[in-house]
Amino acid sequence: MQNPFESGHIKNYLLLYASIVVIMVLFFIASTLFHEVENVDKKVFDTNVSEFSHSKVKVMKNVSEVNSTSFKLMPKAY
């Protein structure tokens, strides 16, 4: 195998490396120019967890009636 420093091939390796770096920089510039940042609305969660609405209690009863035959739920959630 020939030494690339002595045979002059090092110039080709450096040009290949430089071209890859230039392509990466161009893709980075293109992605930052055409990237539109969307404004995301802040989500507000209901902090009042102790009160159940009528619909939630009804759904929970239906789920427990359906699943009561296949398995038994624990009396206390941990």
N, C-alpha and C positions, 0 to 999 in steps of 0.2 A: 504494500500500500504506500502510496506517495504521501509525502508531507505536504499539506495544503499551503503551509507558509512558504515553502520553497518553490512549489510549482505554480503559484499565482492563482490558485483556485479560491483562496481566502476572500478575494474580492467578490466572487459569486455568492459565497455564503453570507457575507455582510450585506450584499444587495437583497438577497432573499429575506434576511431578518428585517432589514429596514422596510422592505415593501410590506411585510406582514404587519409591522408596527404602524405604518401609514394607513393601511386598510382598517386596522382596529380603531385608530383615531378618527378616521372618516365615518365609520359606523357609529362611534360614540357621539360625534357631532350631529349626525343625521338623526339619531334617536332622541337627542335632547331638543333639537329644533322642532321636530314634528310630534313630540309627546305633549298632549294636552292634559293638564291636570284638572280633574273634576273636583268640584266642591261637594263634599259629602256632608249631608245633614247629620247633626248630632242626635243620636237616639236617646230618648228619655224613657226610662223604665219605671214602672209602677213600684213604688217602695212600700206600699201598704199591702203586705202579704197576709196579714192575719184575717182579713175579711174575704170571704168567698162570695162570688156572685152566684145567683141562682142557677145560671147555665153551667157553671163549672161543677157545682155540686151534682147536678143532674147527669152530666157526662161522667163524673166519677162513679156514680151509682150504677150507670149502665155498664161501665167497664168492669166493675167488680162483679156484677151479675153474670156477665159473659165469661169471665175468667174464673169464677168460683168453682166450676166443675173441673178445670184442668189443674189448678194449683191454689194454694191458700196463701193469702197475703199475710205479712207479719203485722201484729197489732200496733207496733210502734215503729216509725221510720227513724233510722239512725243517720 
